[in-house]
């Protein structure tokens, strides 16, 4: 494979010029070939990273620790935000003023989704 797009099978028999109906097909094939090449390049880069992590376990441990720390920080921030909203009573109330349609207040059904009534 040379990396250059090959002519499409339909263009040779069409007998048309460069502006014929085969143009969109050829452009589509070229776009698919470009996307495939980008996918191959991305896969190679991912394999290079994986190889470095395998060769240097200290790097793998550092990366894993960083991801774990990030996950803990995000979870803590989400929990703090959730408690702040519920403690402050900042959650919107339902149309009837009872805090939502589920009887628990907060108007989110307990699943973190704010439901806005539409009349």
C-alpha positions in Angstrom: 0.0 0.0 0.0 1.5 3.3 -1.1 -0.7 5.6 1.0 -2.1 7.2 -2.1 -5.8 6.9 -2.9 -6.6 4.4 -5.6 -9.1 5.3 -8.3 -12.7 4.2 -7.5 -14.1 1.3 -9.4 -17.1 3.3 -10.7 -15.0 6.2 -12.1 -13.3 4.3 -14.9 -16.5 3.2 -16.5 -18.4 6.4 -16.1 -16.8 8.1 -19.1 -17.4 11.5 -17.5 -15.2 14.4 -16.8 -13.8 15.5 -13.4 -17.1 17.3 -12.8 -19.3 14.1 -13.3 -21.5 12.4 -10.8 -18.5 10.2 -9.7 -16.9 13.2 -7.9 -18.9 12.8 -4.7 -18.1 9.1 -4.6 -14.4 9.8 -5.1 -14.4 12.5 -2.4 -16.2 10.1 -0.1 -13.6 7.4 -0.7 -10.8 9.8 -0.2 -12.4 11.0 3.1 -12.7 7.4 4.3 -9.1 6.7 3.4 -8.0 9.8 5.3 -10.0 8.8 8.3 -8.6 5.2 8.2 -5.0 6.6 8.0 -5.7 8.9 11.0 -7.1 5.9 12.9 -4.0 3.9 12.1 -1.8 6.8 13.2 -3.7 7.2 16.5 -3.5 3.5 17.2 0.3 3.6 16.7 0.6 6.5 19.1 -1.6 4.6 21.7 0.6 1.6 21.3 3.7 3.7 21.8 2.3 5.0 25.1 1.3 1.5 26.2 4.8 0.2 25.4 6.4 3.0 27.5 4.1 2.2 30.4 5.0 -1.5 30.1 8.8 -0.8 29.9 8.7 1.7 32.9 6.3 0.5 35.6 7.1 3.6 37.7 5.5 5.7 35.0 2.4 3.5 35.0 2.1 3.8 38.7 2.4 7.6 38.5 -0.2 7.8 35.8 -2.6 5.5 37.7 -2.1 7.6 40.8 -2.8 10.8 39.0 -6.0 9.4 37.5 -7.1 8.1 41.0 -6.4 11.5 42.5 -8.4 13.2 39.8 -11.3 10.9 40.3 -11.3 11.5 44.0 -11.2 15.3 43.5 -14.1 15.2 41.0 -16.2 12.9 43.2 -15.6 15.2 46.2 -16.5 18.3 44.2 -19.7 16.7 43.0 -20.7 15.6 46.5 -19.9 19.0 47.9 -22.0 20.7 45.2 -24.9 18.3 45.7 -24.9 18.9 49.5 -24.6 22.6 49.1 -27.6 22.8 46.8 -29.8 20.6 49.0 -28.7 22.2 52.3 -29.3 25.7 50.9 -32.7 24.8 49.5 -31.6 26.2 46.2 -33.3 23.5 44.2 -36.3 24.7 42.3 -39.7 23.9 43.5 -42.5 22.3 41.5 -45.6 24.2 40.3 -47.5 23.4 43.4 -44.7 24.6 45.6 -44.0 21.3 47.3 -40.4 21.0 46.0 -41.0 18.7 43.2 -43.3 15.9 42.1 -41.7 13.1 44.0 -42.6 14.2 47.5 -39.0 14.4 48.6 -38.4 18.0 47.6 -35.7 19.3 45.3 -37.6 18.8 42.0 -35.0 16.4 40.6 -36.6 13.1 41.3 -33.5 12.1 43.3 -31.6 11.3 40.2 -29.8 14.6 39.8 -32.0 15.7 36.8 -33.8 19.0 37.2 -37.3 18.7 35.8 -38.8 22.0 34.4 -42.6 21.9 33.9 -43.7 23.1 30.5 -47.2 24.4 30.1 
